[in-house]
Amino acid sequence: MDIVKLSALEIREKIYNKELSARDVVKAHLEQIEKKEKDIHAFISLNKEEALKSADKIDSKVRNGEELGVLVGMTIGIKDNIVTKDSKTTCGSKMLENFHSPYDATVIETIKKSDGIILGKTNMDEFAMGSSTETSYFGDTKNPVNMELVPGGSSGGSAASVKSNEVTLSLGTDTGGSIRQPASYCDVVGIKPSYGLVSRYGVVSMANTLDTVGVFGRDVLDAALMLSAISGYDKKDSTSVKSPNGTVIIGKDVKKVDPTEYIKGMKIGVPKEIFMEEIDKRVQEKLNKAMKVFESLGAHIEEVSLPHLKYGLSTYHIISTAEISSNLARFDGVRYGYRAKEYTTLDELYVNSRSEAFGEEVKRRIMLGTYYLSKGHGMDYYKKALKLRTLIIEDFGKVFKDQDIILTPTSPVLPFELGKTKKEPLTKDLTSLFTSPVNLAGLCAMSVPCGTIEGLPFGLQIIGDKFKEANIIRAGLGFEGGMRNGL
């Protein structure tokens, strides 16, 4: 039995049945990390001793017949912008290279209470700014599908760790596509929940009104299980919402169900605006084939319109960089984080600390955000972006009056080579073309593997209305089953 290839549900079932111990599971994944990490570099730090201690506690609970949590024995990687008391939280930056949080984020507390086992903190673009996990202070992460390709970003380490079987599940954050795009590029499932469904308490903010904590799994069922475990209202997070629909927890026998039972009668919209000049024609062809799979399963597909979709990326960049400028002002060399050694005035301390510790991409976005918020430009840029955000929200609202889900490619461009963004910087912006409007509207969305194009993974994005995670999970399970059955 190859433990690292077992699904999350299979691990849970085998621990319940005493066919496996939690220590066996942890040791197998640590051995896999030992084999793979030198090439992939999915982790910034590992927590081996604590993981083994957690496994032993779980095994003791099994022996004593105690109640077990829903994530029992599952090994989990945590994106390194989610604070953990037991290990460093660096955000992939020199600024926080040696930062230890005095507390756990709410999602970390939830994982521990659910008997999940955290193996370590995964690599990421610095402060979650990037689309390739190449801006990390600690080095690039490679794509396990092809080591010459980027894994996507900013949650590239989390996606790569799942694809390479180093962990069973992982957490990432998504501000403009940072879970769905690396999920697409690494050929795994990534879910971005509705804004407010999962607590952000203990997540280092990039852009407060856009950030969400989401999940990676090797299939839809694993990802849905993880999402159901970490969802829920948190009084410590002022943006947390008591979901009117709750969160669907999927049964163990779901894979035996005919895929048509999930899809039949589902109304699916495909925006005509996605067929734009920037989209790779091979991607467009793959989307057409995916639509036929849904139709063969009994879905009704209709062309819809999102007239302001073309402004989504520009709107996202203005709003996100404005919030970045505000959020990252706290890293000043005074309270915590990196402090410059050479300075004579307080201003020099600020300037030198930030100049020495922030990477180029972070500096670029801070400068852009400061410009958009500056006197004389706030009305020209930021206020207009907020108005456009409202129009984008209204567009989605009109479509979801008649449709259950919306389909788009996750990314208009396929996984690209490491180093390409240095020569062609606009490439990283294109990857968020279809994902960033979802964050602006606070909706839920999933990237699900949809085969390959000339050997390169292609992900399909399934978008649902706010707090309608059940719809995208149903669609994902049905589509996954249809692909498995060769439809």
HUGI-V433866 format. One record per residue. N is the residue number from 0. SS is DSSP state (H for helix, E for strand, - for the rest). PSI is psi as a letter, one per 20 degrees, with the letter a starting at -180 (NA if undefined). D_CENTER is the distance of its C-alpha to the mean C-alpha in whole Angstrom. Layout:
<<N:SS:PSI:D_CENTER> <N:SS:PSI:D_CENTER>>
This chain:
<<0:-:p:30> <1:-:n:27> <2:H:g:25> <3:H:i:21> <4:H:i:21> <5:-:q:22> <6:-:r:19> <7:H:g:18> <8:H:h:21> <9:H:g:23> <10:H:g:23> <11:H:g:23> <12:H:g:26> <13:H:h:28> <14:H:g:28> <15:H:g:29> <16:-:j:32> <17:-:k:33> <18:-:h:32> <19:-:q:30> <20:-:q:29> <21:H:h:26> <22:H:h:28> <23:H:g:28> <24:H:g:24> <25:H:g:23> <26:H:h:26> <27:H:g:25> <28:H:h:21> <29:H:h:23> <30:H:h:25> <31:H:h:23> <32:H:g:21> <33:H:h:24> <34:H:h:25> <35:H:h:22> <36:H:h:20> <37:H:h:23> <38:H:g:22> <39:H:g:18> <40:-:l:18> <41:-:h:14> <42:E:q:15> <43:E:g:17> <44:E:q:19> <45:E:q:20> <46:-:m:21> <47:H:g:24> <48:H:g:27> <49:H:h:25> <50:H:g:23> <51:H:h:26> <52:H:g:28> <53:H:g:25> <54:H:g:26> <55:H:h:30> <56:H:g:29> <57:H:g:28> <58:H:h:30> <59:H:g:33> <60:H:h:32> <61:H:g:32> <62:H:h:35> <63:-:j:36> <64:-:k:35> <65:-:r:33> <66:-:p:30> <67:-:q:27> <68:-:r:23> <69:-:h:21> <70:-:k:19> <71:-:p:22> <72:-:i:22> <73:-:p:18> <74:E:p:17> <75:E:p:14> <76:E:q:12> <77:E:p:11> <78:E:p:9> <79:-:k:12> <80:-:j:12> <81:E:o:12> <82:-:q:16> <83:-:p:18> <84:-:h:22> <85:-:i:22> <86:-:r:21> <87:E:q:20> <88:-:o:17> <89:-:i:17> <90:-:k:15> <91:-:k:16> <92:-:q:19> <93:H:h:22> <94:H:h:23> <95:H:k:21> <96:-:h:22> <97:-:k:24> <98:-:p:23> <99:E:p:23> <100:-:q:22> <101:-:i:25> <102:-:r:22> <103:-:q:19> <104:-:q:16> <105:H:g:17> <106:H:h:14> <107:H:g:16> <108:H:g:19> <109:H:g:18> <110:H:g:17> <111:H:g:20> <112:H:h:22> <113:-:j:20> <114:-:k:22> <115:-:q:18> <116:E:o:19> <117:E:p:17> <118:E:h:18> <119:E:a:16> <120:E:p:14> <121:E:q:12> <122:-:q:13> <123:-:q:11> <124:-:q:12> <125:H:p:15> <126:H:k:14> <127:H:k:11> <128:-:n:13> <129:-:r:13> <130:-:j:12> <131:-:i:13> <132:-:k:13> <133:-:i:16> <134:-:j:17> <135:-:p:16> <136:-:h:20> <137:-:j:20> <138:-:r:20> <139:-:q:18> <140:-:q:15> <141:E:q:17> <142:E:p:15> <143:-:h:17> <144:-:h:18> <145:E:o:20> <146:E:i:21> <147:E:i:22> <148:E:q:18> <149:E:q:15> <150:-:j:12> <151:-:r:10> <152:-:r:9> <153:-:i:8> <154:-:k:6> <155:H:h:9> <156:H:h:10> <157:H:g:8> <158:H:g:8> <159:H:h:12> <160:H:h:13> <161:H:g:12> <162:H:h:14> <163:-:j:17> <164:-:k:17> <165:-:h:17> <166:-:r:15> <167:-:g:15> <168:E:r:12> <169:E:q:9> <170:E:q:7> <171:E:a:4> <172:E:q:5> <173:E:o:5> <174:-:h:9> <175:-:j:10> <176:-:j:7> <177:-:i:5> <178:-:g:2> <179:H:g:6> <180:H:g:8> <181:H:h:8> <182:H:g:8> <183:H:g:11> <184:H:h:12> <185:H:j:12> <186:-:l:13> <187:-:r:11> <188:E:p:10> <189:E:p:6> <190:E:p:7> <191:E:o:6> <192:-:r:9> <193:-:q:12> <194:-:p:13> <195:-:i:15> <196:-:h:14> <197:E:p:12> <198:-:p:14> <199:-:j:13> <200:-:p:16> <201:-:j:16> <202:E:p:13> <203:-:o:14> <204:-:p:14> <205:-:f:14> <206:-:o:15> <207:-:h:15> <208:-:j:16> <209:-:h:12> <210:-:p:10> <211:E:q:8> <212:E:p:7> <213:E:a:5> <214:E:q:6> <215:E:q:7> <216:E:r:11> <217:-:i:13> <218:-:r:14> <219:H:g:14> <220:H:g:16> <221:H:g:14> <222:H:g:11> <223:H:h:13> <224:H:g:15> <225:H:g:12> <226:H:g:11> <227:H:h:15> <228:H:h:16> <229:H:i:14> <230:E:q:14> <231:-:q:18> <232:-:q:20> <233:-:o:20> <234:-:i:23> <235:-:i:22> <236:-:o:19> <237:-:i:21> <238:-:j:18> <239:-:q:18> <240:-:q:20> <241:-:o:22> <242:-:p:20> <243:-:i:23> <244:-:i:22> <245:-:a:21> <246:-:p:18> <247:-:p:19> <248:-:p:20> <249:-:q:21> <250:-:r:24> <251:-:h:24> <252:-:j:26> <253:H:h:24> <254:H:i:24> <255:H:i:28> <256:-:q:28> <257:-:p:29> <258:-:h:26> <259:H:h:28> <260:H:h:28> <261:H:h:24> <262:H:h:25> <263:-:p:29> <264:-:i:29> <265:-:p:26> <266:E:p:26> <267:E:p:24> <268:E:p:24> <269:E:o:23> <270:E:p:23> <271:H:h:26> <272:H:i:25> <273:H:i:22> <274:-:m:25> <275:-:r:25> <276:-:h:27> <277:-:i:23> <278:-:p:22> <279:-:p:23> <280:H:h:26> <281:H:h:25> <282:H:g:21> <283:H:g:24> <284:H:h:26> <285:H:h:23> <286:H:g:22> <287:H:h:25> <288:H:h:25> <289:H:h:22> <290:H:h:24> <291:H:h:27> <292:H:g:25> <293:H:g:25> <294:H:h:28> <295:H:h:30> <296:-:j:28> <297:-:j:30> <298:-:q:27> <299:E:o:29> <300:E:p:27> <301:E:q:28> <302:E:p:28> <303:E:r:27> <304:-:p:26> <305:-:n:24> <306:-:h:26> <307:-:j:24> <308:H:h:21> <309:H:i:23> <310:H:i:23> <311:H:g:19> <312:H:g:18> <313:H:g:21> <314:H:g:20> <315:H:g:17> <316:H:h:18> <317:H:g:21> <318:H:g:20> <319:H:g:17> <320:H:h:19> <321:H:g:22> <322:H:h:19> <323:H:g:18> <324:H:g:22> <325:H:g:23> <326:H:g:20> <327:H:j:21> <328:H:h:25> <329:H:i:24> <330:-:n:24> <331:-:j:28> <332:-:j:29> <333:-:g:31> <334:-:g:29> <335:-:r:27> <336:-:a:25> <337:-:q:27> <338:-:p:31> <339:-:q:33> <340:-:h:36> <341:-:o:38> <342:-:q:39> <343:-:h:42> <344:-:r:41> <345:H:g:38> <346:H:g:37> <347:H:h:37> <348:H:g:35> <349:H:g:32> <350:H:g:32> <351:H:g:32> <352:H:g:30> <353:H:h:27> <354:H:h:29> <355:H:h:29> <356:H:h:25> <357:-:q:23> <358:-:r:22> <359:H:g:23> <360:H:h:20> <361:H:g:19> <362:H:g:23> <363:H:g:23> <364:H:h:20> <365:H:g:22> <366:H:g:26> <367:H:g:24> <368:H:h:23> <369:H:h:27> <370:H:g:28> <371:H:h:27> <372:H:i:28> <373:-:q:31> <374:-:p:35> <375:-:i:36> <376:-:i:32> <377:H:g:30> <378:H:h:32> <379:H:h:32> <380:H:f:28> <381:H:g:26> <382:H:h:28> <383:H:h:28> <384:H:h:24> <385:H:h:24> <386:H:g:27> <387:H:h:25> <388:H:g:22> <389:H:g:24> <390:H:h:25> <391:H:g:22> <392:H:g:21> <393:H:h:25> <394:H:g:24> <395:H:g:21> <396:H:g:24> <397:H:g:26> <398:H:g:25> <399:-:i:23> <400:-:h:27> <401:-:i:28> <402:-:q:25> <403:-:g:22> <404:E:r:19> <405:E:p:19> <406:E:p:18> <407:E:r:17> <408:E:q:16> <409:-:g:12> <410:-:q:14> <411:-:i:18> <412:-:q:18> <413:-:r:18> <414:-:p:16> <415:-:r:19> <416:E:q:21> <417:-:p:20> <418:-:i:22> <419:H:h:22> <420:H:h:21> <421:H:h:23> <422:H:h:26> <423:-:m:24> <424:-:h:22> <425:H:i:21> <426:H:g:19> <427:H:h:16> <428:H:h:17> <429:H:h:17> <430:-:h:14> <431:-:j:13> <432:-:g:16> <433:-:i:15> <434:-:h:11> <435:H:h:12> <436:H:h:15> <437:H:g:13> <438:H:g:12> <439:H:h:15> <440:H:i:17> <441:-:k:14> <442:-:r:14> <443:E:q:12> <444:E:q:10> <445:E:q:9> <446:E:p:10> <447:E:p:12> <448:E:p:15> <449:E:k:18> <450:E:a:20> <451:E:q:21> <452:E:o:23> <453:-:l:25> <454:-:i:23> <455:E:p:20> <456:E:q:17> <457:E:p:16> <458:E:q:14> <459:E:p:15> <460:E:p:13> <461:E:o:14> <462:E:p:14> <463:E:r:16> <464:-:r:18> <465:-:p:17> <466:-:k:17> <467:-:l:18> <468:H:h:15> <469:H:h:18> <470:H:g:19> <471:H:h:15> <472:H:g:16> <473:H:g:19> <474:H:g:19> <475:H:g:16> <476:H:g:19> <477:H:g:22> <478:H:g:20> <479:H:g:19> <480:H:h:23> <481:H:g:24> <482:H:h:23> <483:H:h:24> <484:-:j:28> <485:-:k:28> <486:-:NA:28>>
